[in-house]
Amino acid sequence: MLRKGQIPFSGILMLVDAAVVFASFLISFWIRFYSGLLPLHKGVPLFKPYLVGSLVVALLWILVFWLLGLYETRLRLTKDEEVYRVGKGAFVCVVAVMAFSFFYREVVWSRLVLIMASAISFLLVSAERVVLVVVFRRWMAKHGYGIKRSALIGSGKTAKHILEYVNQHPEYGYRIDCLLSIEGFAESGWRGSKSLLCERLSSVAGLSGAIDKHRLAALFIVLPHELQPRVIEIVNSTEHRPVELKFVPDMIDVISSSTKVSQLGEMPVIGLRELPLTDWDIIIKSAFDFTLAMLGIILISPLLLAIAILVKVTSRGPLIYSQERVGFDGRIFKMYKFRSMMVDAEKETGPVWAKVVDDRRTPIGAVLRRYSLDELPQLLNVLKGDMSLVGPRPERPFFVEKFKLQVPGYASRHRMKSGITGWAQVHGLRGATSIEKRTTFDIYYIQNWSLLLDMKILIRTVLQVIIPDNAY
């Protein structure tokens, strides 16, 4: 008899996916030949080949989804990520079906039916998975379905973090109910916990009995650095038991969400830091930046001319103000702005951040900074390749050296080109706001970059220019 933790959610997901694709194929057949919405030049074909074909296509979708890892239910995904994964799988399926129908001439299917079936399948499977995977799976987890009863072996800051995190996120499929303390090298020190079972073992050999006693499906092993070589003892003592072993290195300050495990030949390698963009990503982002920057300069050229005239006639000094900033890989470059402050504004104070009420601003400068119009010349920086349209905002060398010592992870902002706007800026983190929060948002952007995210940030930036919030 299956226990709660053994419910085959992946199997349920496969059946529902197959049913949706099968139904999409039949709906497309009906729309093409029986709905009366489209003209019939050659009459209605036999239904049997389409019925058999719909079953084959449904099985093909399941196979492709399985190969792409879309039935890995331990992943915690957002709705957007789930739809993206379905879209990627659907594209592969469409290409495969089109190729099959082109080369296998024994059965002639309507190309229009195939196209409609593919589009409907994508829409319905996406909607179905948003409900099942994002909503229903979490509901199942909260009610104890699909949860693997687990124990934790270890102590310290990392162990406590793992315990709290796993139990706060049941959608991962685990719940830590038990703390095991092994005399000699894995003292938990949590015996007083009322919500957890705590058991002290005299040796590693006692693990086998504890697994049976508490009906454990997984063990989380979290040991301090000096004891990690002894993990092999736990592995060997549970080798014959049907239990998952999850080893968590005591490196909580080093390992992040961008950490990946890969194979280098036959050797497993943990990537503690990966470059955020591949070579192909860099090409795509650069082309995107150059095209939009050039188009933007052409479209807003009347506005640029008007601002230039106003800056020149309202105050003494140069039209464009250039300032050293730190960009990608720590390189220094000259960033351009329309001058919005008096000449030698920092002569008496030295480098300081702009303030809400700033006497150094020119009459037109207050308006330019209010609507971020002083930033428009940075489109030239984008064309030169110094900056991107979207990315972490560049700071002056003086502040960079200061923040590198004060803010953890600040230097990692320079792993990507600086931007005219960024993820932090569209969340209101501009000017004299928390540099720690800005750094957190910048790192999130770097780790989760996509062209779609860039577009989203640019749209939000335009809206904020129209209705400014925190610019000065």
VENFENGI-V922830 format. One line per field, one symbol per residue. ss: DSSP state (A for helix, B for strand, O for the rest). phi: phi as a letter, one per 20 degrees, with the letter a starting at -180 (. if undefined). psi: psi as a letter, one per 30 degrees, with the letter a starting at -180 (. if undefined). A space follows every 10 residues. Layout:
BEGIN
ss = ???
phi = ???
psi = ???
END
This chain:
BEGIN
ss = OOOAAAOOAA AAAAAAAAAA AAAAAAAAAA AAAOOOOOOO OOOOOOAAAA AAAAAAAAAA AAAAAAAOOO OOOOOOOOAA AAAAAAAAAA AAAAAAAAAA AAAOOOOOOO AAAAAAAAAA AAAAAAAAAA AAAAAAAAAA AAOOOOOBBB BBBBOOAAAA AAAAAAAAOA AAOBBBBBBB BBOOOBOOOO OOOOOOBBBB BOOAAAAAAA AAAOOOOBBB BBOOAAAAAA AAAAAAAOOO OOOBBBBOOO OOOOOOOOOB BBBBOOBBBB BOOOOOOOAA AAAAAAAAAA AAAAAAAAAO AAAAAAAAAA AAAAOOOOOB BBBBBBOAAA OBBBBBBBOO BOOOOOOOOO OOOOOOOOOO BOAAAAAAAA OOAAAOOAAA AAAAOOOBBB OOOOBOAAAA AAAAAAOOOA AAAAAOOOBB BOOOAAAOOO OOOOAAAAAA AAAAAAAOOO AAAAAAAAAA AAAAAAOOOO OO
phi = .fegfdffff ffffffgfff fgffffffff ffdcfnecfd ecnefffggf ffffffffff gffffffene deeefddeff ffffffffff ffffffffff ffeeefdddf ffffffffff fffffffffg fffeefffff ffenemeefc cddqbnffff ffgffffecf ffncbedcdd ddgobbefmd fefeecfccd dfaffffgff fffeledbce dcdfgfdffe ggfffffdge dfceddedff cfedecfefc dcddmedfce efbdffcfgf ffffffffff fffffffffd gffffffgff ffedaepffd ddbfcddgmm febeeebffd cfflfdfeem fbffdfdcff ffgffffffg dlffegffff ffffnfcdfc rfffdfggff fffgeddgnf fffeebgfcf caffffdnec medfffffff fffgfffcgb fffgffffff ffffffcfdc da
psi = kklefgkiee eeeeeeeeee eeeeeeeeee eefffgfkkj fgaklkfeee eeeeeeeeee eeeeeeeggf gjgfkjllee eeeeeeeeee eeeeeeeeee fefjfekjlk eeeeeeeeee eeeeeeeeee eeeeeeeeee efggkgkkkl lkjalaeeee eeeeeeffif ffglkjfkkk kkkefijegh fgkffkkkkk kflfffeeee eeeghkfkkk jjlleffefg efeeeefgeg kikkkjkjki hffekaffkk klkibgkkkj jfklkfklee eeeeeeeeee eeeeeeeeeg eeeeeeeeee eefflkllek kkkklkbkgg kkljkklkkf llkhfgeefa kllllejjff klefeeeeee ggfffeffee eeefgellek lkkklleeee eefefejkge fffgflklle lleeefggil bhljfeeeee eeeeeefgkl eeeeeeeeee eeefeeikdh k.
END
